[in-house]
């Protein structure tokens, strides 16, 4: 089998902690190109991952002249995802685009249709689909452990925004001109998970949004109410300015509830006095492996463009509601 040759566009935190390690776990894959507008980032990335043979490019335009690339990962600021994906697909490359897929669903649709016209794979890096927690809870709900799904709650809070806590100096996370915000960064994951795990469509959303951290111009706190097509409900509480780091997910049904707390899964059966911890095996799969296998025709994608578009539809509704103070419909396709 010939090696699949990969180019990395953007050598920041997500490329170094997720995309490149994922590709290095894939058989017959070689990272042949690294692209970033900051030369020092390319050098540091090449050294960290032992990619001395990968060619360095200072721009995507320069990299597009290369004739030895089969596929690329787009790991750039949010506002570049859409134009770079379109350009890469038209260049003849398969594309793994990090989340958020784009700023709105029209852009998402353009990306999906362009991939189809070009005969290329478009894959979106919704990493929770490659996470053992999400898969275990999804499986338990499908097995009927909670009965009829009725309500979910999600809390995700951190003490500082990502340009301070997660990727110091990456100011685009908190800048409207780069399409940053808590909604585009975190709700894009968790809103999509609130739909995927119970396998029930979210039809409308209401949110209250605010900005608390000084010197930024995007949403960094919000609470939301979501309504599903079966009239189940969900609430979300997300913050970048909380007094502590908290992550909790709870799915409740007619016969029980399943929760993630302290990065453990618990199951409480209806009538039981105490929840019991559920043991589960690691999910030995990753987004990059799914992408590579899809290119080779070996496996269906877990997170194609359509999944990314559904996540953006939820985000767009949350944003609209935060601006209007009214419930907003979640666009369906």
LOSE-464935 format. One record per atom (N, C-alpha, C): residue in one letter; x, y negated, z. Coordinates in steps of 0.001 Angstrom, whole numbers, plus 524288, in hexadecimal, padded with zeros to 5 digits. Atoms other than C-alpha are relative to their C-alpha. Layout:
N
AXYZ
...
This chain:
333
X80342804A480000
X800008000080000
X803707FB1B80000
X7FCF8804D280046
X8055B7F2A67FC2D
X7FEE17FC93804B7
X800BB803837FB93
X8076A7E8D9806EA
X7FC717FB7E7FE75
X8033D80499800AD
X7FD2F7DE578084F
X803167FB568020F
X7FCA8804627FE95
X804247D14980893
X7FCB67FB5D801C9
X80335803DB7FD44
X7FEE47C6F2811CF
X802E27FAD080089
X7FE04805347FEDC
X800CF7B848812E5
X7FD067FDB98049D
X802648027B7FB7A
X7FE307B0E281F86
X800087FA1E7FF24
X80072805A6800C3
X7F92A7A2F881DD2
X7FEA27FD878053D
X80098802337FAC8
X7FB0379BC082AA3
X802BA80370803F6
X7FCDE7FCD47FC5B
X805067A05E834AA
X7FF577FE288059E
X80132801A17FAB0
X7FE5179BC784119
X7FEBE804928038B
X800F97FC2B7FBE6
X7F9457A31384CEC
X7FD04804CC7FE0D
X803377FB8F80194
X7EED17AB7B84664
X802F3803957FC40
X7FCE07FCB480378
X7F8417B02C83BE1
X803C0803598031A
X7FC047FD427FCFA
X802587B3F1845FF
X7FDD3803E5803EE
X802077FC787FBF1
X7F9957BA4885015
X7FC08803E77FDF0
X8040D7FC85801F7
X7EF9B7C0E384739
X8011E801FB7FA77
X7FFA67FE4C80577
X7F17F7C12683872
X804FA8031C7FEE4
X7FB1B7FD478013D
X7FFD57C4CA83762
X800888051A8030A
X7FFCF7FAF87FD3C
X7FF957CF058425D
X7FC31804017FDBC
X803CC7FC6A8025B
X7F3637D4C283BF6
X8020A8026D7FB01
X7FDDB7FDEB804DE
X7F9DD7D61782EBD
X8047F803CA80101
X7FB7A7FCA57FEF2
X805EE7DC2D834D3
X7FE6680569801ED
X8020D7FAE37FE79
X7FD5F7E747839BE
X7FDE38030A7FB57
X8024B7FD84804A2
X7F8987EA3C82BF9
X80431802C97FCC8
X7FC317FD458034D
X7FF8B7F481823B9
X8004C7FDA67FA94
X7FF18801CB8055A
X8056A7F07E816AF
X7FE367FA5C7FF15
X80120805958006F
X803B47E1FB8191A
X805017FCFC8011B
X7FB5B803387FF35
X80E567D7B8817F4
X7FE8B7FA3C7FFCA
X800C5805A480002
X80DB87C96181BA1
X804887FDA17FCEE
X7FBE7801D580391
X815197C2E98107A
X8006A7FA127FFC0
X7FFF8805AF80063
X811C47B4858123D
X7FDDD7FD83804FA
X801B78031A7FB85
X8106B7AAB481D58
X7FF937FA5A7FE34
X800F380553801CD
X80A9479D5281ADC
X7FE577FC8C80488
X8018C803DD7FC13
X809DA79184823CE
X8027E7FACA7FE8D
X7FDCF8052780133
X80BE1782E182296
X804477FE7E803DA
X7FBE7800F07FC1B
X814D17838282E86
X80423804467FF6F
X7FC047FBF9800F5
X8217E78AAC82AE9
X8018F80304804E1
X7FE6B7FD697FB26
X824C378D9983916
X7FC3A8046080183
X803C87FBE27FED0
X818477957883A70
X80107804DC7FCB3
X7FEB37FB8880358
X81C0479E0282EED
X804BE802DD80234
X7FB337FDA57FDEB
X8298E7A04D834A8
X7FEE280312804FA
X801387FD647FB10
X824347A39D84224
X7FCC4804E87FF1D
X803577FB808012D
X819F37ACB983C7B
X80333804707FD95
X7FCB87FC0680283
X823C97B3D7833E6
X80386802AE803F3
X7FC917FDBF7FC06
X82CF77B5BC83F63
X7FCF580366803D7
X803207FD1D7FC1F
X8225C7BA1D848CE
X7FE448054C7FDF4
X802437FB3680230
X81CE17C47483FAA
X803AC802E57FC4D
X7FC107FD7380336
X829737C853838B2
X7FE5D800217FA41
X801C68009680565
X824E87C33182B88
X804047FCFA7FCC6
X7FBC8802CB802AC
X831FB7BEC78263A
X7FF7C800287FA12
X800867FF7F805A9
X82E817C38681889
X7FB697FCE67FDCA
X80486802FF801E4
X821EA7BB91817DF
X801C47FAAF7FDFD
X7FE7F8050680243
X8233D7AFA880F20
X7FCE67FB9C80294
X8026C804807FD7A
X8204C7A2698153E
X7FDDC7FC387FBF2
X80275803DD80366
X816FE798C280ED4
X7FE107FB748034B
X80192804AD7FD1B
X8143078AD581314
X7FA767FE3D7FEBE
X805618015780164
X806D978A3580C87
X7FD6F804A47FD58
X802D67FBE0802AE
X7FC467930D80757
X800BA7FF857FA1D
X7FF45800D78059C
X7FDFD78CD77F9EE
X805148027E7FE1D
X7FB037FD9480152
X80C257913A7F9CF
X7FF93805EF80034
X8008B7FA637FF46
X8088979EB57FEBE
X7FCC68027F7FB9C
X803527FDE180421
X7FE617A05F7F3F7
X803028012C7FAFD
X7FCB87FECB80489
X809707A0F07EA0F
X802828056B80073
X7FD9E7FADB7FF24
X80E177ADCE7F001
X7FD088042E7FCFF
X8027C7FBD0802FF
X80B6E7BA287E841
X8003F8053D802D3
X7FF807FB0E7FD22
X80D687C43A7F309
X7FC5D8004E804AF
X803AC800117FB9F
X801AF7C1A77FBF1
X7FAD3802697FE49
X8050A7FD8080114
X7F5757CA327FC57
X7FB8B7FD9F8032B
X8040C801DD7FC70
X7EE297C445807C9
X8025F7FC21803D3
X7FE1E803E27FC48
X7EF0F7B92381190
X7FC857FFC5804CB
X802E78018C7FB58
X7EB0D7B5B981F50
X8002C7FA1C80061
X8004C805AB7FF64
X7E66C7A7C782102
X7FF5E7FEC1805C6
X7FFAC800EA7FA5A
X7EA417A37282EB1
X800E37FA3380121
X7FF47805A77FFCB
X7E93A794C182D23
X7FBB47FD6C8033E
X8044D802CC7FD72
X7E0F178A3F833D8
X7FADA800CA7FD1C
X8052F7FEA3801F8
X7D24D78BC4831D2
X7FE937FD837FACD
X801A7802CA804AC
X7D0887818982747
X8029C801F57FB08
X7FD437FDEF80490
X7D9FC788AE81E4B
X7FE1F805737FE70
X801AF7FAA98011F
X7D340795F981ED4
X7FD14800647FAD4
X803267FFC0804CB
X7C96C793248141D
X803307FEE17FB11
X7FD2F800FE804E8
X7D20D78C92809DE
X80463803DB7FEF6
X7FBAD7FC57800CF
X7DD79795C480C12
X7FE03805687FE6B
X8023B7FAF180177
X7D4D77A1DC80B41
X7FE5C7FFF87FA48
X801AC8006380577
X7CEE479D507FE6F
X804C1800287FC5B
X7FB478002B8034A
X7DC6779A497F8D3
X802B18054E7FFCA
X7FD5B7FAEE7FFCC
X7E2027A7527FD4E
X7FD098041F7FCE2
X803227FC3F802F5
X7D6C47AF3C7F7AF
X800A87FF237FA27
X7FF5E8013380592
X7D7E77A83C7EA9E
X805848013A7FE10
X7FA9D7FE8980162
X7E6847AAD67EADD
X80077805E27FF21
X7FFE77FA56800AC
X7E31F7B94D7EB2E
X80196802F7804D8
X7FE8A7FD877FB17
X7E5F57BC257F973
X7FB2D8019D80318
X803C97FEA87FBFB
X7DDAD7C37E80333
X800FB7FC66804A4
X7FF70803DF7FBCE
X7DB0C7BAC980F01
X7FDC8801F58052C
X801CA7FF7A7FA9B
X7DA4F7BCE081D9F
X800307FA8380254
X8005E805577FDF2
X7D5937AFD2822E3
X7FEB480034805CC
X8013D800217FA74
X7D5F77ACFE83148
X7FAD07FD2F800DB
X804DA802C47FEBC
X7C99A7A839837F2
X801587FA83801DE
X8050C7FFAE8029C
X7C25079F43836CA
X800BA8003E7FA16
X7FF807FF348059F
X7C0257A32F828B7
X800197FACD7FD0C
X8005B805198028C
X7BC6079561824AE
X7FCE67FC6380387
X802C8803DB7FCDA
X7B5527894A82972
X7FA17800A57FF9F
X805A07FF4B800A2
X7A7CF78C64823EC
X7FEEF804BB7FC8C
X8015A7FB2B802C0
X7A07C7978C81D88
X800627FF767FA1B
X7FF4F800B0805A6
X7A1037919880FEA
X8059E801487FE6F
X7FA8B7FEAC8010B
X7AFD17927881068
X800D3805E580075
X7FF877FA507FF4D
X7AEB57A06E81583
X7FDFA802E47FB32
X8024B7FD7D80497
X7A5E47A43180A35
X8038D7FF6B7FB45
X7FC5C800DB80453
X7AF6C79E3480089
X804A6803B580069
X7FBA27FC6B7FF25
X7BA6F7A64080680
X7FE7A805987FEA2
X801DB7FAAF80108
X7B26E7B2CA805CF
X7FF46800E87FA27
X8010C7FF688059B
X7AE2D7B0877F7C2
X805067FFC17FCCD
X7FB0380049802C3
X7BBE87ACB67F375
X802F78052680067
X7FD677FAF37FF50
X7C15B7B9497F937
X7FDA58041A7FC5C
X802967FC3880368
X7B7447C12C7F1B7
X8016C7FF0D7FA46
X7FEAD8014C80564
X7B9FC7B9FC7E4F5
X8059B801847FEB1
X7FA747FED4800DA
X7C8917BC1F7E69F
X8014A805B9800EB
X7FF127FA7E7FEEA
X7C6FF7CA567EA93
X803CB800E980475
X7FC597FFA77FBA5
X7CE4E7C82B7F754
X7FD22800BB8052E
X8021A7FF3D7FAC0
X7CC2B7CBB780593
X800727FAEE8030E
X80008804647FC5B
X7C83B7C09380EA7
X7FEAA802298055E
X800817FDC77FAC6
X7C9E67C43981CE6
X800817FB95803F3
X7FFE5804227FC13
X7C73F7BBAF828D3
X801BF8024580538
X7FD8C7FDE67FB4C
X7CEEF7BD5383555
X7FCAF7FF37804EE
X8033E7FFF87FB45
X7C3D27BF1883F0C
X801E2804798037B
X7FCF77FC0D7FD39
X7CC6F7C634848A2
X7FCDF8033C803E4
X8030E7FCE77FC4F
X7C1CC7CA8E8520A
X7FDE98050C7FD8F
X801BD7FB3280296
X7BD8B7D490847F4
X8043A8043A8002E
X7FBA87FC4C7FF91
X7CAC07DB0B84A38
X801B38006C805B5
X7FF1A800497FA5F
X7C9AD7DA3785904
X7FD158047D80298
X802A07FB7A7FDA0
X7C6987E62A86189
X7FB337FE928032C
X804828019E7FCE3
X7BD2D7DE7686A0F
X7FB267FF777FC92
X8046B800C480372
X7B47C7DA4C85EEB
X7FDE3805147FDCF
X801BB7FB138024E
X7B4257E7C1858C4
X7FD6A803948040B
X802517FCAE7FBF8
X7B1407EEC986589
X7FA847FE2480171
X8051E8020C7FE90
X7A5FE7E5C68691F
X7FC21800B37FB83
X803537FF3380484
X7A07D7E63F85B5A
X7FE1B805A07FFB6
X801557FA6A80023
X7A0CF7F52B85BE5
X7FC118016480447
X8038C7FECD7FBAA
X79A2F7F5AD8693D
X7FA877FDDD7FF01
X8051A8023B80128
X78F497EC95864D1
X7FD3E803367FBCA
X802487FCC780423
X78D1F7F4BF85873
X7FE2B805428021E
X801907FB147FD86
X78C4D800C98612C
X7FB517FF5C8039E
X804A9800EB7FCD9
X781137FA668688D
X800F87FF3F805C7
X7FEBA800647FA6F
X788247F83487569
X7FD1D7FB99802C6
X802CF804427FD68
X781387EB51877F2
X7FA527FFB27FE3E
X805598001F801FB
X774817EE9C8711B
X7FF537FBB47FBFA
X800FD8044B803A0
X76E777E353869B5
X803387FB40801A5
X7FCCD804957FED1
X777FA7D7ED868E8
X7FC847FB40800E3
X80350804697FEAD
X772337CBEE86F87
X802E77FAEB80115
X7FD42804DA7FEBA
X77C927C247873FC
X805E28010480059
X7FA527FFBC7FF6F
X78B227BF8287390
X801EE7FAD680242
X7FD7A804B67FE14
X793E17B5E987A9D
X805D0800537FEB2
X7FA778003F8013D
X7A16F7B18D876DB
X8024E7FB248028A
X7FD35804517FD8E
X7AAB87A91D87ED0
X805C3800757FE80
X7FA718001A80159
X7B82A7A54D879C4
X802117FA8F8013D
X7FDF6805127FE6C
X7BF5479A63880BC
X805E180044800D5
X7FA6F8008E7FEF7
X7CD67795DB88133
X800F37FAA980274
X7FED6804D87FD3A
X7D40578B12888C3
X8021D7FBC17FC69
X7FDE0803CD803B2
X7DA0C7848D87CDA
X7FEBC8019B7FA68
X800CA7FEBD80584
X7D7B5783AD86E22
X804A6803027FDCC
X7FBE37FCA680228
X7DFC578C9186537
X804F97FD2D7FE6E
X7FB35802C58018C
X7E943781E8860E5
X8039C7FF22804AA
X7FCDE8002D7FB45
X7EE137821F86EF2
X800E78057C80226
X7FFB17FAEF7FD59
X7EB1B78FCE873FA
X801C0804777FC7C
X7FF0A7FB5A80340
X7EBA27994A86887
X8045E7FF307FC18
X7FC0B80126803FC
X7F3D3792E985DEE
X801C97FA5A800B1
X7FE5D805577FEC3
X7FAB9786FC863A6
X801D67FCFC7FB33
X7FE81803548045A
X7FBD777BF9859DF
X7FCA18007F7FB28
X8036E7FF3F8048B
X7F1AD7813A8503C
X7FB367FC7C80093
X8040E803E07FEF5
X7E99F774C385105
X7FB448007E7FC6E
X8046C7FF7F80398
X7E1067787484580
X7FB5C802C080285
X8044B7FD687FD38
X7D90D780EA84ED6
X7FC017FC158020E
X8035A803C97FD5B
X7D38B7747B854DD
X7FF307FB177FCB6
X800A4804708038A
X7D27876BB1848EF
X7FBB1801127FC09
X804587FF5A803A8
X7C619769DB84100
X801DF8001A7FA5C
X7FE228002980568
X7CDF4766CB834B1
X8021E8053E7FE2B
X7FE2C7FABB80150
X7D349774B58353A
X7FBD8804288012D
X804697FC7A7FF08
X7C5E377A868385B
X800CF80347804E3
X7FF657FD587FB06
X7C9E277E218461A
X7FB2F7FF4780364
X80411800857FBF9
X7C0D877F8A851EE
X7FF7D8053D802C2
X801187FB3F7FD06
X7BCEF7896185C35
X7FC54803977FCFC
X803B47FCD580303
X7B20078DD68533C
X802D4802F47FBAA
X7FD2D7FD7D8044B
X7BAFB7909D847AB
X8042A803CF801F2
X7FBC27FCB67FE00
X7C54C796E68505A
X7FE0E804BC8030D
X801B67FBCD7FC83
X7BDED79F0D85A6A
X7FA75801E07FED7
X8055F7FE568011B
X7AF5E79EF785762
X7FFA28030B7FAEF
X7FFFB7FD0F804E7
X7B2987A3F7849C4
X800E5805CB80106
X7FF3F7FA8D7FE59
X7B7517B06E85071
X7FB3F801F780305
X803B97FDF77FC30
X7AD8D7B19F85B6A
X7FA607FFCA7FE0E
X80530800148024E
X7A15A7AD588541A
X7FF3F804967FC52
X800497FB9080394
X7A44E7B775849B3
X7FFAE80522802FA
X800397FB3F7FCDA
X7A68A7C1A885446
X7FAB1800B580289
X8053D7FFAD7FDC2
X799867BE6385A98
X7FC168021A7FC08
X8035C7FDD880412
X7937A7C22F84D92
X8019D8058A7FE8D
X7FE317FADF801CA
X79C007CDD5849EE
X7FF3C8044780411
X8002F7FBD67FC0E
X79C5D7D540856CB
X7FA8480244800A1
X8053E7FDA27FFA1
X78D857D6B08586C
X7FD8D8010C7FAAD
X801D77FF2380558
X78BF97D7168497C
X7FA8D7FDB57FF3D
X804F3802C68006A
X780ED7CD2984A07
X801167FA747FE2A
X7FEFD8051380259
X780177C0B38420D
X7FE6B7FB7D80394
X80138804E17FD61
X780CA7B375848B6
X7FD5A7FC6E7FC0A
X802FF8030F803C5
X7769B7AA998426A
X800137FA2B8011C
X7FFA8805917FEE2
X777EF79D948498B
X803327FF0D804E8
X7FC8A8014A7FBA5
X780727968D8534D
X7FEFC7FA6F801D2
X800288053D7FDBD
X7801878AF785C7B
X804E27FF598034D
X7FB3D800BB7FCFC
X78C297850086282
X8006C7FA7180215
X7FE838051B7FDEF
X790C9779D986AFC
X805EE7FFD07FFD6
X7FA5B80050800B2
X79E797759B8673D
X802297FB0180265
X7FD77804AA7FDE1
X7A82576C2A86D52
X805DF800587FF2E
X7FA4C8004E8004E
X7B651767C086CE9
X801FA7FDC08051C
X7FE1E8018B7FAD7
X7BD6B766F3879FE
X805D67FEE280026
X7FA588009B7FFD0
X7CBE8768038771E
X8018B7FAD47FD7A
X7FEA58052B8022A
X7D22875A96874E7
X803188005A7FAED
X7FCE88008E804C0
X7D732756B98678C
X7FE9F803A17FB91
X8018E7FC968044A
X7CFFD760B885F2B
X7FA9E7FE507FE07
X804EB801BF8025A
X7C44A75F0385629
X7FC93804877FE3E
X803317FB7480156
X7BDFE76C83855CC
X7FD6780229804E9
X802A57FD687FBA9
X7B4CF7748085E44
X803CA8037A802FB
X7FCBF7FC897FCCD
X7BC0177AC3869A8
X7FCF18028F80470
X8037C7FD787FC40
X7B05F77EBB87228
X7FAA18008A7FD87
X8057B7FFAA80190
X7A3087840B86EEB
X7FD448049A8028F
X803687FBB67FE6A
X797C978C5787384
X7FBFA800AC7FBB2
X803917FEFE80455
X78E7D792DC86A0F
X7FC128043480169
X804077FBF37FFC4
X7821679ACF86915
X7FF4A8020E7FA76
X800B37FD7F80512
X780B27A47985DEF
X7FB26803748002A
X8048E7FC8C80060
X774577AB6785978
X800BC803C57FB7A
X7FF6D7FBDD803DF
X7745E7B84F85220
X7FADD801077FD2F
X804A47FED58030E
X76AE87BD65847F7
X7FC1A8036380301
X8038A7FCCF7FCD7
X765457C6F585215
X7FE417FD1B804F3
X80144803727FB9B
X7634B7BB7085B8C
X80357800ED804D3
X7FC127FFD47FBD9
X76EA17BF968640C
X802BD7FAAE8001B
X7FD57805037FF6C
X776C87B42C868F7
X805A0800DB801C7
X7FAA07FFDF7FE0A
X784DC7B10486C37
X8017D7FA7A801B4
X7FDDC805037FE6C
X78C207A62D8731A
X805F1800327FF6A
X7FA5C800868006B
X799FA7A15F870D0
X801B87FB5D8034A
X7FD92804487FD18
X7A24D7991F879E4
X805CE800127FEC1
X7FA8D8003D801A6
X7AF567950A8741E
X8026F7FAD0801AA
X7FD5F804C87FE4A
X7B93E78B5C8793D
X805DF800747FF52
X7FA538007B80008
X7C732786E187724
X801F37FCCE804A2
X7FE638036D7FBAE
X7C73577E938838E
X7FE00801F98053C
X8022C7FDB17FB3F
X7C297787F588E20
X804228004A80455
X7FC3D7FF7D7FBB7
X7C8D87898D89B9B
X802AB8055380030
X7FDAA7FAC780002
X7CC1A797CE89889
X7FF21802917FAB7
X8009C7FCF3804C9
X7CDB57A16E88D5B
X7FC5F8049A80117
X803F37FBF17FF1E
X7C1BE7AA4588C94
X7FE37802287FAC5
X802557FDA08049E
X7BCF87B3ED88276
X7FC4E80450801C1
X803F47FC137FEA8
X7B05C7BBA888410
X7FC18800957FB89
X804147FEB2803C6
X7A6E17C25E87ADE
X7FC2A80398802BD
X803EC7FC7B7FDD2
X79A0B7C89587F36
X7FBB1800CF7FBFB
X804557FEA480368
X790037CFB3876D8
X7FBF0802EC80334
X804287FDD27FCBD
X7830C7D2B087D73
X7FB94802167FCA2
X804597FDA6802C4
X7781A7DB8D87919
X7FBEB801FC803B7
X804517FE027FCD6
X76BE37E23B87DD2
X801AE80445803C3
X7FE6E7FB8F7FCC7
X773957ED87883B5
X805517FF4B8029B
X7FAF3800B37FD74
X780667E7A288830
X803087FB787FDB2
X7FCAA8042280207
X78B8A7DE44885C4
X805A8801D47FFA7
X7FA787FEE1800CA
X7998B7DF01880DC
X802E07FAD280047
X7FD35804EB7FF5B
X7A38B7D4CE88480
X805E5800B57FF76
X7FA4B8005E7FFC1
X7B1BB7D0E6882BB
X8013F7FC0F80445
X7FE4F8036F7FBCB
X7B76A7CB4988F37
X805888018D8018D
X7FA817FEFE7FEAE
X7C5D77C9FA89289
X8025F803FA7FC37
X7FE167FCA280433
X7C86C7D109885A7
X7FF4C805D18013B
X801DC7FAA87FF30
X7C15D7DD4088A26
X7FA4F800307FE53
X8056E7FF5380196
X7B4807E2AF88508
X7FD03802B38045F
X803587FDC27FBE9
X7A9907E56C88EB8
X7FA9B801147FDBF
X8054A7FE998019E
X79C737EC2488CE4
X7FC8580076804CD
X803D47FFC47FBBE
X790CC7EA0D895CD
X7FAE48021B7FDD1
X804E47FDAB801BE
X7855C7F32B89393
X7FB747FDAB80308
X804A5802357FD76
X777C77EE25896A0
X7FEE9802F180516
X8012C7FDB67FAF1
X775017F0788A507
X804B98017080338
X7FB437FE997FD1C
X7830C7F3878A8B3
X801A97FB6880379
X7FE5C8040E7FC59
X788EC7EC228B428
X8054B7FDA87FE9E
X7FABE801D780121
X7968D7EAEA8AEB3
X801948017B7FA74
X7FE0E7FEDC8053D
X79CAE7E9FC8A154
X804C0803888004D
X7FB657FC9F80022
X7A6BB7F42C89D95
X8038F7FE647FB7C
X7FC428015F80404
X7B30A7F1A4895E8
X80014804297FBC0
X7FFE17FC878047F
X7B37A7F79788849
X8058D8002B7FDD7
X7FACA7FF5E8023E
X7C07C7FD03883C2
X7FF918009A7FA11
X800207FF99805AE
X7C3C37FC1987568
X805898002A7FDE8
X7FAE07FF628026B
X7CEEC7FF1586C3D
X8016E7FB247FCE4
X7FE548046880342
X7D7027F4CC86546
X7FE11800B57FA71
X801B27FFEF8056D
X7D2207F138857BE
X804D17FF2A7FCA6
X7FAF980034802C1
X7DE1E7F45D84F98
X7FF467FE807FA45
X80109801F880537
X7DA9B7EC2A843FD
X800797FA168004A
X7FF8D805AF7FFE2
X7DC9E7DE1384017
X7FDF27FDBF7FAE9
X8022F802A780486
X7D7887D41283678
X8037D800A07FB37
X7FC667FF9F80469
X7E3BE7D4B882E14
X7FFDD805797FD96
X8004A7FAA780207
X7E2EB7E38882CDE
X7FAF1800CA7FCEC
X804EB7FF9B802CB
X7D4A67E290828F1
X800567FD427FAB5
X7FF2B802FC804D1
X7D8527D84381EC3
X8033A8031F7FC15
X7FC867FCFA80366
X7E35B7E0858193F
X7FD35804D97FDEA
X802CF7FB57801AD
X7DAFB7ECCB818E2
X7FBB97FEB47FC0D
X804148019C803AF
X7D00E7E55B81202
X802557FECE7FAA0
X7FD5C80115804F6
X7D9837E09180794
X8013A805137FD22
X7FE977FAFA8024F
X7DDBB7EEA080560
X7FB51803927FF1E
X804B67FCF4800E7
X7CFA67F35F804D9
X7FF4C8047E803C0
X800317FBB17FC3D
X7D13D7FBE4810EC
X7FBD27FF5180437
X8038F800FD7FBAF
X7C7A17F57381A38
X7FCC07FB227FEDF
X803458049F8007A
X7BC397EC0081A6E
X801BA7FBE8803FA
X7FE9A8043B7FC7C
X7BEA17DEC182092
X7FC2C7FF9180492
X8034B801317FB7F
X7B9A07DC2582E3F
X7FE8B7FA3F80015
X800FE805A17FFCE
X7BA937CD6A82C65
X800ED7FD697FAAF
X7FF95802A180516
X7B8A87C96781E25
X7FE127FA668006F
X801AA8056A7FFFF
X7B5137BBA381A42
X7FA887FF2D80217
X805638008B7FE2F
X7A6CF7BE0D81D50
X7FFB07FF99805F5
X7FFD98005E7FA4A
X7AA0C7C01B82BBB
X801DB7FA97801AD
X7FE238053E7FECD
X7B1CC7B38382C03
X7FBE27FBDA7FF06
X80425803C180146
X7A6787AC4E825A2
X7FBAE8000180422
X803EA7FFBE7FBDC
X79CE27B12A82FE5
X801D37FD1F804E2
X7FDD8802BF7FB7A
X7A5E17AC0A83A80
X7FFB77FA1B7FF3F
X800378059A80119
X7A69579EB5833F3
X7FA597FE0F8000F
X805818018C7FFC4
X797C379E6B83295
X7FE537FEF9805A0
X8012D800CD7FA74
X796B179FDD84152
X802A07FB08801FA
X7FD24804BC7FE62
X7A1177956D8437D
X7FD6A7FB117FDE7
X80287804968024F
X79A5278C1183A2C
X7FAF27FEA3802D9
X804D0800FB7FD10
X78D8578DBF8418A
X801317FDB080561
X7FE7A8021F7FAE9
X7943E78B4884E9A
X801A77FA4C7FF81
X7FE448055B800E0
X79AA377F0684931
X7FB6E7FC697FECE
X804938032580172
X78E0577A0684328
X7FCA07FED7804C5
X80332800CC7FB57
X7867577C0484FBF
X802917FC36803CA
X7FD3B803947FC8F
X790F6775158578F
X7FF877FA5D7FE45
X8007C8054580220
X78F587695384EA1
X7FA6A7FDF58002C
X80578801AE80058
X7807C7691C84DC2
X7FD018009980515
X802E77FEF47FB36
X77C7076E1585B24
X7FB528038C7FF30
X804557FC8280132
X7732D777B7854A7
X8020B8056E7FE89
X7FE947FAD2801E9
X77334786398517D
X801517FFA27FA2C
X7FE747FFDC80578
X779FA7890984496
X7FFA88059F7FE0D
X8005F7FADA80259
X777457947183B91
X80572801F07FE68
X7FB327FD87801D2
X7825F79DF1838C6
X7FF0C801EB7FA7D
X800C87FEA38057E
X7839679F3A82A0F
X80126805C27FF12
X7FF4F7FA828014F
X782127ACED824B3
X800C4800A37FA25
X7FE8D7FF2080573
X786A17B2D2817E1
X7FE0B8053F7FE10
